[in-house]
């Protein structure tokens, strides 16, 4: 079994092991927005839904920002990650230049005035959450790899190939795992 030396940390990526069969997390890439004694929070980056922001919020009828499935917790709530910093008051910094949440009304005004591009914000329905020590146990069970992240990975609009791309970028051993079939029994 390949061992991943990086530890889970706010701002890093969780990449599901190729054999993880959980329907929510299979082949997922998650950015951790919180990680500590009180548990962990993150958003799945590569599960784009059919919904657009214009479908979810009437005022955004002209905006085709895609909405992603962020995870199984609070699936009826809209969350967002962005690079707008102090333009969106009450934002939480993930790392330098990348934020999550904040004053939605302020974000709404920025979008409606044309001051926000799609590559500056990503929307999610729901989030992924772990109770204290739950993620550590899942890491010990080899459910997740950990990788460094960057804004281009987090905010890119691709979904189908992101898991494979991130695995390949982690090095030769992981690149080999990126070719693991979705369904080994069909091989």
N, C-alpha and C positions, 0 to 999 in steps of 0.2 A: 504494500500500500504506500502510495506517495505521501510523504509528510510535508505539510505546509508550515514554514517557520514563522510566518507573520501571525500576530495576534489580532483578534477582533479589536477594533478601535473606532471611535467616531470619525467619519470621513472615509473609512476604508470600505472596500467592496466585499460582500459575501458572495461566493459563487457556489451553487449547488453541485455536489458530487454527481458524476454522470449516472450513478445508479439510484439516486434519490427519486423515489416514485411518487412522492406526495403531489397531489393534483395541483395545489397552489404553488409549490416551489420547484417543481421539476424544471430543470434547465433554466433556473432563474439567476439573475444578477441583482443584488440588493445593495443599495448604498445605506450604510449605517449613519443615522442622523443623531442618535444618542446611544451611548454604551457606558454602563457603569454599575454601581452597586444596586441601583433601583431597577435594573433591567436594560433592555435594548429596544430601539425603535429604528425602523428602516423602511425603504420603499423599493418595490420591485421595479427595475428600470426597463425590462424587456417584455412586458406583457401588455401590449397596446390593446385597448378595447375598440369596439366599433364606434363608440361615442366620441363626439367632439364637444368642445366647450360650448359651442353654439346650441347643442342639444340639451345641455345641462342647465344653462343659465340664459334666460330669454334675452337679456340685454346684450349678449354677445352673438347675436344672430349673424354677424358678418365675420366672425372669427372661427377659423377651423383648427384651433389648437387641439391636438389629439389628447385624449385622456387615457391614462394607463391604470391598470389594476395594481394598486400599491401593496395589497396584502389583504388577509381575511378579517382584519380588525376594523370596525367602523366603516364598513363598505358603502354606507350611504353618505359618508362625509367626503368632501373635496379637500385635498391637501395639495401643496405645491412646493417645489424647490426652484430657486432662482439665483440670478447673479446681480440683482438690483440693490442689494444691501440696504443702506439707510433710506432709499427711496420708498421702501416698504417698512414703515415703523413696526417695531415689535418682532422683527425677524430674528431667527436663531442662527448663529453662524455655525456651519458645519466645519469649514476650514476657510482659510483666507480666500475671500471672493465668492464663496458659495454659501447659500442660506436656505433655510426652510421656514415656511409659515410666515406669519406676520399679519398685518392689518389688510384683510381682503378688500375692504372698500378702497384703500389707497392703491392696491394693485389694480382693481377694477378701473379706477380713474386713469391710471397710466395706460392700460390696454385700450380703453375707449378713446383716449387722445392720440393713439398711434405711437406711443413712446416705448412700447415693448415689442421685441421681436420673438418669434417662436423659439429661437435658440437661447433665449434668456430665461425662459420659464418652462417648467414641465409640471403637468397636473396629474393627480392620482385620485382614484376612488379607493379609500381604505388605506391601511398601512400594515406592516408586518411588525409584530411585537413579541418580545420574549420577557418572561418574568425573571427576577434575579437568578442568576446562575443557569438558567435554562439554555441559553445559547452556548455557554461553556460545555454543558453536557452534550449538546448536539455536535459540538466541535470534536469532543472526545469520541463520539460515535462515528466520526468521519462523514458527517452530513454536509459539511461546508469547507471550502477553501477560502482563504483571505488574500486579497490583492490590494495594492495601492490603487488609488483612483485619481481621476482628473476631471475637470469640468466637461471636456469634450465627450468623454465616455458617458457621464451622467446625463448630460442634456441632449445627446444625439437622439434623433427620431427613429433610428433603426430598432428593430426588436428581434427578429428571427435569428440573426447571426451574432448578436451581441455576446451571448454566452460562449460561443465558439471562439470569437475574436479575443475575448478577455482571457480565456484559457490558453490560447496560443501565445498571447503576450506574456504569460507567466513563465515561459521557458519550455524547453524541449519535452520534459516528462509530461507536463500539462498539455502541451500541444498534441501529444499522442492520445491523451484522454479525450481531447476535443472531438476525436473521430469515433468515439464510442457510440454505437447505434442507439437511437431513441428507444427501440424495442429490441433487446438482444435476442429474443425468441424468434424474431422475424429474420434473423441473419442467416 
